[in-house]
Amino acid sequence: MLEPVYRAVSNTAVRKDMWVRIPPAAPLPGVLEIECLASPPDVSLCMDPQDVGAAYAYLLGLYLGDGMLTSAPRRVWRLRIFLDQRYPLIIERCKWAIHQVSWHGAGTARKVGCLEIFSNWKHWLCAFPQHGPGPKHRRRIVLVAWQQLVVAAHPHEFLRGLVHSDGCRSLNRVRRPLKSGVREYAYPRYFFSNYSTEIRGLFTEACASIGVDTRPDGPYVVSVARRGSVELLDSFIGPKR
């Protein structure tokens, strides 16, 4: 299949405006080896290993950015994701992903400056084995083998979740004095900000896997500024809504 390079989804480095042959995405294996961590374990009610796909990749990005698990009565876990209430489409997409992964509904609660989307399920710990004591940036965050397979198969949705939680798209305005006068222009950029070195690494690895160039912008921020890379992210993320 031929695609213009700025829309390429492979990690082949080529120049803009050239055409390249894009290999098809590697399919997920028939059955993922998901460990049931519920107490007591119940694989019949856990995540369906044959049906973990794009919705989970998106929800994983949201969880790593602005999500957490807390315990609830009767050995149930509560998934809590905090989003800006100015973006109703992102909130609805989050609810959709929660339902697709768990087949449970999601509730909302207003907090100071944000909206909490929550859902109770005994198997949220199975879905997010990265859960642990303390903030994520103070402990190691490593994807287990089956999560790596899902992210590799659905890097676009994973990146969408990360940007919708801890990222933004903004206009970088430039003002340059020239002999002929002052030149002013603006161009779009993406930023992803997270205190966790490992989570920033997951963002840059996913970007690299689809041909998006990144660079650090301070100790906790990753920037995407090259035109072709911004256009590629715009093709499936774009401004928050």
C-alpha positions in Angstrom: 0.0 0.0 0.0 1.4 3.4 -0.9 0.8 6.5 1.3 2.2 10.0 1.3 5.1 10.1 3.8 3.5 12.7 6.2 0.7 10.2 6.8 3.0 7.2 7.1 2.5 5.0 10.1 5.8 3.1 9.9 9.0 4.1 11.6 10.8 4.5 8.2 12.6 7.8 8.1 11.9 9.5 4.7 11.5 13.0 3.4 8.3 14.9 3.2 6.4 14.8 -0.2 7.8 11.5 -1.2 5.8 8.3 -1.5 6.8 5.2 0.5 5.5 1.7 0.7 3.9 1.2 4.2 3.9 -2.3 5.6 0.6 -3.4 7.2 0.4 -3.2 11.0 1.3 -6.4 12.8 -1.9 -8.1 14.0 -2.3 -9.0 17.7 -1.9 -12.6 18.6 -5.1 -14.6 18.9 -5.0 -14.7 22.7 -3.1 -12.3 25.0 -1.6 -13.7 28.1 -3.4 -11.4 30.6 -2.9 -12.2 34.3 -6.0 -11.9 36.4 -5.0 -10.0 39.5 -8.5 -9.7 41.1 -9.1 -11.1 44.5 -10.2 -13.8 44.2 -9.1 -14.3 40.5 -11.9 -15.0 38.0 -10.8 -15.3 34.4 -14.4 -15.7 33.2 -15.2 -12.1 34.3 -11.7 -10.6 33.6 -10.7 -8.8 30.4 -11.4 -10.7 27.3 -7.9 -11.6 25.9 -9.3 -11.9 22.4 -11.0 -8.5 22.5 -8.4 -6.0 23.8 -7.7 -3.4 21.2 -7.9 0.3 20.3 -10.2 1.3 23.2 -7.8 -0.2 25.7 -4.8 1.5 24.1 -6.6 4.8 24.4 -7.7 4.2 28.0 -4.1 3.2 28.9 -2.9 6.5 27.6 -5.5 8.4 29.7 -4.6 6.3 32.8 -0.9 6.9 32.5 -1.4 10.6 32.1 -4.2 11.5 34.6 -5.6 8.3 36.0 -5.3 6.2 39.2 -6.8 3.2 41.0 -8.3 3.3 44.5 -9.8 0.5 46.5 -13.5 0.3 47.0 -15.7 -2.0 49.2 -16.0 -5.8 48.5 -12.6 -6.1 46.8 -13.6 -3.8 44.0 -11.2 -1.3 42.3 -12.2 2.2 41.2 -10.7 3.6 38.1 -10.5 7.4 38.4 -9.5 9.6 35.5 -9.3 13.4 35.8 -10.0 15.5 32.7 -10.6 19.1 31.9 -14.4 19.7 31.8 -13.9 22.2 28.9 -13.5 19.2 26.5 -16.8 17.3 26.4 -15.8 15.1 23.4 -12.8 13.8 25.3 -14.9 13.1 28.3 -17.4 11.1 26.2 -14.6 9.2 24.5 -13.2 8.3 27.9 -16.6 6.9 29.0 -16.8 5.0 25.7 -13.4 3.4 26.2 -14.2 2.4 29.8 -17.4 0.7 28.7 -15.6 -1.1 25.8 -12.9 -2.4 28.1 -15.0 -3.4 31.1 -18.6 -3.4 29.9 -19.3 -1.3 33.0 -20.7 2.2 32.9 -18.8 5.3 34.1 -19.9 8.1 36.4 -18.7 11.7 36.8 -17.9 13.9 39.8 -17.0 17.6 39.7 -13.7 18.5 41.3 -11.9 21.7 41.6 -10.8 22.7 38.1 -11.6 19.3 36.5 -14.1 16.5 36.1 -13.5 13.0 37.5 -14.7 10.1 35.4 -14.9 6.9 37.5 -15.9 3.3 37.2 -15.9 0.4 39.7 -14.8 -3.1 38.6 -13.0 -5.9 40.3 -10.6 -6.3 37.4 -9.3 -2.8 36.9 -6.1 -4.0 38.5 -5.8 -6.6 35.8 -6.1 -3.9 33.2 -3.6 -1.6 34.8 -0.9 -3.6 36.6 1.2 -0.4 36.9 -0.9 0.5 40.0 1.2 0.9 43.1 1.7 3.2 46.1 2.6 6.8 45.6 2.7 9.0 42.5 3.7 7.4 39.2 6.8 9.5 38.8 8.2 8.2 42.1 8.1 4.5 41.0 9.0 2.6 37.9 6.3 2.4 35.1 6.9 -0.5 32.7 4.3 -2.1 30.4 3.9 -5.8 30.7 4.3 -8.0 27.7 0.6 -8.0 26.6 0.3 -4.3 27.0 3.4 -3.8 24.8 1.6 -5.9 22.1 -1.5 -3.8 22.3 0.4 -0.5 22.1 2.4 -1.8 19.2 -0.8 -2.7 17.3 -2.6 0.6 18.2 0.0 3.3 18.7 -2.3 6.0 17.4 -4.9 5.4 20.0 -2.3 5.2 22.7 -0.8 8.5 21.7 -4.3 10.0 21.5 -4.9 9.0 25.1 -1.6 10.4 26.3 -2.1 13.7 24.6 -5.8 14.0 25.7 -4.6 13.6 29.3 -1.2 15.2 29.6 -0.6 16.9 26.3 -1.7 19.8 24.2 -1.6 21.4 20.8 -0.7 25.0 20.7 0.4 27.8 18.3 4.0 28.9 18.6 4.1 32.6 17.7 7.4 34.0 16.4 8.4 37.7 16.0 11.6 38.3 14.2 13.1 41.8 13.5 14.4 42.0 9.9 16.0 44.8 7.9 12.7 45.0 5.9 10.6 45.1 9.1 9.3 42.8 11.7 8.2 39.4 10.5 5.5 37.6 12.5 4.3 34.1 12.0 2.8 31.1 13.9 3.0 27.4 13.6 1.3 24.5 15.5 3.2 22.3 18.0 2.4 19.5 20.3 3.6 19.2 23.8 3.5 16.2 26.2 4.3 16.9 29.9 4.8 14.3 32.6 7.1 14.0 35.6 7.7 10.3 34.9 10.7 9.5 32.8 9.3 6.2 31.9 5.9 7.6 30.7 7.7 10.3 28.7 9.7 7.5 27.2 6.6 5.5 26.3 5.3 8.7 24.5 8.5 9.2 22.5 8.7 5.4 21.6 5.1 5.4 20.3 5.8 8.6 18.3 8.9 7.0 16.8 7.0 3.9 15.8 4.8 5.9 13.5 7.4 8.3 12.2 6.8 11.3 14.5 10.0 13.2 15.5 10.2 14.4 19.1 12.7 16.3 21.2 12.9 17.3 24.9 11.7 20.8 25.8 12.8 21.2 29.4 13.2 18.5 32.1 9.6 17.2 31.9 8.2 18.1 28.5 8.5 16.5 25.1 7.9 18.6 22.0 6.7 17.8 18.4 7.4 20.7 16.1 8.5 19.4 12.7 5.8 20.1 10.1 5.4 16.6 8.9 5.2 15.2 12.4 2.6 17.8 13.5 0.6 17.0 10.4 0.7 13.3 11.2 -0.5 13.9 14.8 -3.2 16.3 13.4 -4.5 13.4 11.2 -5.7 11.5 14.3 -5.5 13.9 17.3 -5.9 17.6 16.5 -7.0 20.3 18.9 -8.7 19.2 22.1 -12.5 19.4 22.1 
